Each structure stands twice: as structure tokens, then as C-alpha cells.
């Protein structure tokens, strides 16, 4: 076992043979990443260091996960399209086809050390269309297992509506 590695970190390595006191040829470059550890509060994600994705390449920050479920089309990815960026150079774009019950779930890493000051989520969101075909709501909740979207426990529903101007939301996460 290798000790002293940082969580949420990728490491590059080469393999070199050592036989009978002789160092052989190296092969590689190989990469492995350690598992994600909890993030300390306060935790901020601005998507600035996340690769830009597309409708067929859903990209989320390191240690986040994304799930899509339903009969329709749903996707989410980090974008640099100026229309969707509020500040900085990137934003997260989420889409679910209008009129179809579909789910797009983005799960953040575990956050520890949240006292009453930090037990909240703050975000900016807007609709991309004024059409009432889209429900434009965001459901905030917790998961007991980050790899199991079925463990989602909804806490709050934020109604974005048909407002195509960014709106600020602040939601406190109190246990029920």
C-alpha cells in the first residue's frame, strides 16, 4: 500500500523493472486518481477549472457526479457560452426536454464542518426560455450514498419559472 497520498488527487507514474540488481526499461506514463475526500465548509464551486462539455459529453467538477434518468432528453455540462455565464468564464448548463418527466441529478462532494452559519446553499439560476412548457425548477436535497441517486431525499424546491434573468437563491439545509 502507498501511504501519504492526498484525496481527490491524480498521480502520474511509470513502471520500471528491477531484476537481479539491474534496473530495466520504464514503461508508462500511467495515471491513477485517489478517491474524493470530504470538502471542508465553506465550499465553493464556480466551474472555472472544469472542462467544457457538450450535450453528448456531460462534464462536472472533480468529485461531483451526474445522473440522467427518464424517457426524454436530459443533460448537463460545464459551458463557456457567454449567454449562460453570469460571472467568470464558465457555468453549469442543465436541460430537460419540455413536457417530459425527466430527471437530471448533479451530486456535489460531501461537505463537512457545516455549522449553522455554513449549512446553506447559495446559487444563481435562470431559465433559458420564457416558454411555460418547461417546469424550470431545481430540487435541493441530500443523498445518503453519492453513487445511488435513489437515495435522494428532497428538502426544497426552487422555482426558477420563466425568468431569463439570473436570480439569486439562498437555501438553508436544516435536517428534518
N, C-alpha and C positions, 0 to 999 in steps of 0.2 A: 504494500500500500504506500502511496505517496502522501506525505503529510505537508501541512503548511500552505496548501493551495487556497486561494480566495474563492468564495462563492460567486456565482454569476460571472465567471471569467473564462475566456477561451485561451488555450495554450497551444503553441506550435511545438512540434518535436520531430526529431529524426531518430531512426533506429540504426544502431551500429553494432555489428557483431564483435564479440570478443572471445577468441578461442585460443587456448594454449598460450596465453600471454601476448597474443597478436591482435591488434585492432584491425578489423576488416573494413570493408566499404560501408558507407552510410546509405540509407535509402529514406525517402520521405520528400517532402515535408508533409507531416500529418497534423491534424488539429483535433483537439477534443475540448469540450466545454464542461465546466463543473455545474452542478445544479444550482438553481437560484435560491438564495437565502432570503429571509425576510428583509424588507426595507425599513429603515427607521423613520419615524414621523419627525418632522413633516416631510412628506414625499411629494415630489412634483414631477409631472411628465409633460413636456412641451412638444414631443415628437421630433425635435430638431436633429437628433442623431439616428433616427430610424430611416432605413432605406425607403425610397419612394416605391410604391407598389402600383397595382392596377386592378381591374375587375377580375382578372384571372390570376393575380399574384397578391393575395392578401398579406399585407405587411403590418406587423405590430412591433412595439419596442421589445427589447430583450426582456425576458422573464414574464411577458404577457402572453396570453393565449386567445385565440379567436375560434368561435364555433358558429356554424351556419346550419339551420335546420328548418325544413319546411318544403312545401311543394313549389314555391315560387323561386324568384331570384333574389338573393341577398348577398351582399359582400361589403367588406370594409377594408380600407387600406390607408396608409400614410400618403398624403399628396403634397405636392408643391405648387399646385394650380392656384394662382393668385385669387381667383373667385372664392375659394374656400378657406384661405388662410386669413386669420384675424390678426395675429402678431407673429413676428419671426418669419421663417420661410417654409414652415410645414404645418400641417393639420391632419386630423384623422377624419376621413370621409366614410360615412356609413350609408348604405342604401338597401331598402327592402322594396320589392315591386308593389306598386299601389294595388289595393283591392284584394291582396292575397295575404292570408295569415302566414307569416314567416318570422323567423327569429334569427337575429344576429347578436351574438353574445361576445363581449370582449372582457376578459378577466385580467385584472391587474395582479401584480405580485402581492403576497401577504405584506401588510404594513403593521409593524409592532411599535409599541410605546405611545399609542394614541390615548391621551388623557382627554378630559372634557374640552380642552382647547382645540385639539387636533382631530377629534372624532367627527370629521366632516368631509364632504366632497364639494369642491368648487369647480365649476366649468362654464364654458361659453358654448352655446349651440345655436344653430339657426336652421330653418327649413331651406331647401333648395328650390322649392316651388310654392306658389300660393294655391295650388290645387288642393281641394278638400278630399281628393282620392287617397291621399297619404295621411296616415294617422299621426305621424310626427310626434311620437312620444318616446321617452327614454326612461327605462325602468332601472332603478338603482337597487342593488341588493348585495347579499353576501353568498358565498359558496362554502360548503364545508370541505369540498375537495376540488381544487382548481382544475383537475383533469376530467371532472364529471359535471357537465352542465346541468344534469338532472338534480344536482344538489343545490341549485339556486334557490334562495329564499328572498323574494321581493320585499323591499322595505318602502320605497317611494316611487311614484310615477311623476315624471316631469313632463308637462305638456308644452311642446315646442310650437305646435299649431302651424299656421301658415305664415308666420312671421319670417321674412327672409333677411332680417337684420339680426345680427348677433344679440343674444340675450344672456345675461349673467344668472347662473343658478348657484345657490349655496344650500346644501342639504346636510343636516346633522344626522349622524348614524347612531342612534340610540338603540340598544338591544330591546327587543320586545319581551 
